[in-house]
């Protein structure tokens, strides 16, 4: 891929803690796309995000729109917007306090644009943040990002705990953010239904290691769910299944289409969702930590 088409490139990212290691995480995020970054708690998602934000000493290289943290820290941070599940502004702040802080740290912050979003979303300008609902706090953080000239919007579980209407509103904002084809979103979440709606790429991390990285469409096209009676769960045609979930009377297996020989047996074969693929991989990895 042409480097001019890439907004974020991560190569050989590695970070070691006591009892945990982030191992050789590498990916590229093209301009105009949304990447879902998924995995269980403790898989390394937050460590990856903190590394991208420049908050950790780590090995490997990270470039945002051709700029690395080491080359120009100010310009690098200017290109990144960040929203997490909890508001990072002091709870006693009102809007004018946020404007003052943002102007100090970001040269591209535009107060006029900020207040346009605040008024569009009917956020109270003179009330303290601690009186805001969670959805209002998420929109507040998004307003500070959208009022800057950023290239990548990074979200860390930002839609967790929101009601369905607020979640859909946030997803619409993300899609609007990338519509110019010059900006992208890196979205860490447990909510597979959100990724089903908007993600273009899915990166699955487990125990600090990459399990798979592919387009959402490829995942949905490459895998199928196979279902049948319990007595058929061990059939030879399923020997290459990623994972088989058994109950007392039936089974459900995730398998690549190319690995399923339907000539040997007749099963119920269904299309998969992103949640199906991720859930079966998680179960397999939890049962066999060495499997990848």
N, C-alpha and C positions, 0 to 999 in steps of 0.2 A: 504493500500500500504506500502511495506517495506520502511523504512526511507532511506535506501541506494539507493533507486531508485528515491528519490525526490531531486531536485536541489534547489527549493525555496518553503518555506512554510510560509504563512501569516495567522495569527490567531488573530481574534478579533481586527483588526486594527480600531482605532477610533481617529479622530481629529476634534476639534471644533474650528470654526472661528466665527466671527460676522455674523450671518445670514446663516451659513452653518455648517453641521455636516457630517463627514464621519462616517458611522455607521456599526460597526461589519463586516468589510470586511475580508473574510476568503477564502483561496484557497491553493491548492498545485499544483506545476508545476513539472511533472516528467522529468527526464533526457532524452534528445534527442527529445524534442517536442517544438512546437511554440504555444504560447497562444496569442490570440487577445483580447485586453482590450478595449472595445468600450462603447461609450456613447456620449451624446451631450456636447457642451461646458458648463463648470460649473458643470458637473456631479460628478467630483471628481477624474478624471483620473490623472491629474498632481499632486494633493495632494497625491494620492497613490504612484506615482513614487517618489516624493520627500521624502516620508516616507521610501520607500525601500532604497533610496540612502543615508539615514541617515542625511538628511538636516532639518528635522522637529522633534520637540518633539511630541510624540504621545503615545497613549495607545496601548496595544497589543504586539504581538511578531512577529518578522521576522527573519527567518534563511535562509542563503544562503549556500548550501552545508554543512549543519550541524553547521554553525558558525553564531552567532548573533553579531550585532553591539556592544551590551553591553559587550560581552565577549572579543572581540578582534577587535577593530575598524580598525586597519591596515589590518589584514587578511581579514576581511569582505569586505572592499572596494577593496582589491586586486582581489576579486572574481567577481566583477561587472564591466561590460563595459557599457557605456552609450553614445547614439547618439540621438541628438534632431534635430528639423527642422532648427535651426539656429546654426551656428558654434560657439563654446564656446572658441575658441582660439582668442587672440587679433589679429585684422585685419592687424597689421603691422608685424606679425611674418612671418618668412620663415621656412623651414624645420629644420634647425639646432636649431632654437629657440624652436621648439616643442620637439625635441629630448632632449634638455637640461631640459625642464620642466618635461617631462615624466620620465626621469631618476631620478629626485628628488623625485617624488611622488610614483612611482611604481617599486618595486624591480624586478618584473618579466618582465619589459619592455625590449624587445630585439631590439636594433637599427638595426641590420642586417635584421631581418624579416620586420621591419617597412619600410626600404628602398626597400626591395623586392616588397612590395605592392605598394609603391609610383611609382616605375619604371614600374611595371606591368600595372598600371592604367594611366601611362604617366602624372603624376602630376608634374608640374615644381618645381624644388628643390630650386631655388633662387629667385622666385617671391613671393611677399607678398600675404597673404591670401585674402586680399580685392580685388585682381584681379581675384580670382577664381569664376567659376560659382557655382550655388547651388549644382549641382551634384558633382562637384569636391570637394566641402567642405564636403559633406556627405561621400565621399570616403576617404577623409583625416581623418575624425573622426573614420571611420571604421578601417583604417590602424593602428591607435593608439590602438584600442581595440584588433585587431587580432595579434598585436605584443606583447600581454600580455597573461598570463595564467589565463584567466577568465573562469567562469562557467555559468554566465548568461549575456546575452546581452539585455539591456533594450533600447527600441526605443520609443521616444515621437514624433509622427507625422513626422518621419524622411523621409518618401517618399512623403509628401505633397508638391506640387509645382514642382515635377520633371516631366520631359517629359517621355512618355511611355517606351522608350528604357532604360533610366537611372533607372526608377522604376524596370523594369524587372531585370536589373543588380544587384540592391540592393537585390531583393528577392532571386536571385541565391546565393548571398553572405550569406544570412541568412540560406538558406538550407545547404550550404557548412559548415557553422559554427557548425551545430548540427549533422553532419553526423557521427561523431565518437561515438554518443550515450551517451556522457558524459556531454554535454552542452545544454543549452536551450535558447529560445528567448521569451521575454515578450514585446509584440508589441502593443502600443497604437496608434490607427489610426482611421480616419474617412473614409478611403477608403476601403469599403467592398470588392471590387474586388481583392484587395491585399490579404485579409484574405481568400477569396474564393480559391486563388491559393495555399497558403502555411500553413494556420493555422490548428492546430490539435484541439485546444480548443478555445471556445469563452466565455468570461466573459462580461456580459452586466451590466453596472452600471448606475443608474439614481438617481439624487438628493441625492447622497451620499450613496445609498443603492444598494445591489445586487438584480438584477431582475432575471437573470438566469446565470448558469455556467454549460456548458456541452461540449461534443465533437462536432466538426463541423458536423461530419457524423450523429450523433444522432439528431441534430437540423434539418438537411435536411430530415432525415427519419421520424421524429416524426410529422412534420407539413406539411400541404398542403395549397395551395391557392384555394379558391372556388370562381367561378365567375358566374354571372347570371344577369337577368334583374332587374331593380330598384324595380319593384313590388314584387320581391321575397326576398328582403334584410331582411325582418322581419320574414322570415319563421322559424317555430319552430325548425327545424333541425340545425339552425345556432345559437341557443340561447347561446351556450357555446363557441362561437368564441372569440378569443383573441381580435380581432378588425375588424370592417367592415368599409371599405371606400366606400362612395356612390358618384355617379355622378348623373346627371339628368336622365340618361337612364340605368345605370348599377351599379353593386356593385362588390367589391373584398373583400374577407374575408380571414383572417389567422385563421386557426383552427387546433387543434391537430387531427391527424387521428383518434385517439380513441374516440374523441368527435363528430365526424361527422357521423350522421345516414343517409346514402345515400338511405336507403329503403323508406324514407318518401318523397324524392324529387330527381329529376335528375338535377344536376348542372354540369358545366364544372369544373373539378378538375385537378389542375396542380401541378407539383413539385415546391418546393420553393428553393430559394437561401438564403445565409446568409443575404444578403441585404433585401430580402423580410421579413424575420423574425424580424430583428432589426428595420426596418422602421415601420412596423406595431406596434411593441411594443412601439416605440418612440411616434407614433401618439396617441396610447391609453393612455400612461402615460401623455402626454401633455394635453389631453382632460380631464383626470381624475387623478390628482396628487396623490390621495390616493390609486389608483389601483397599485397592484404589483403582 
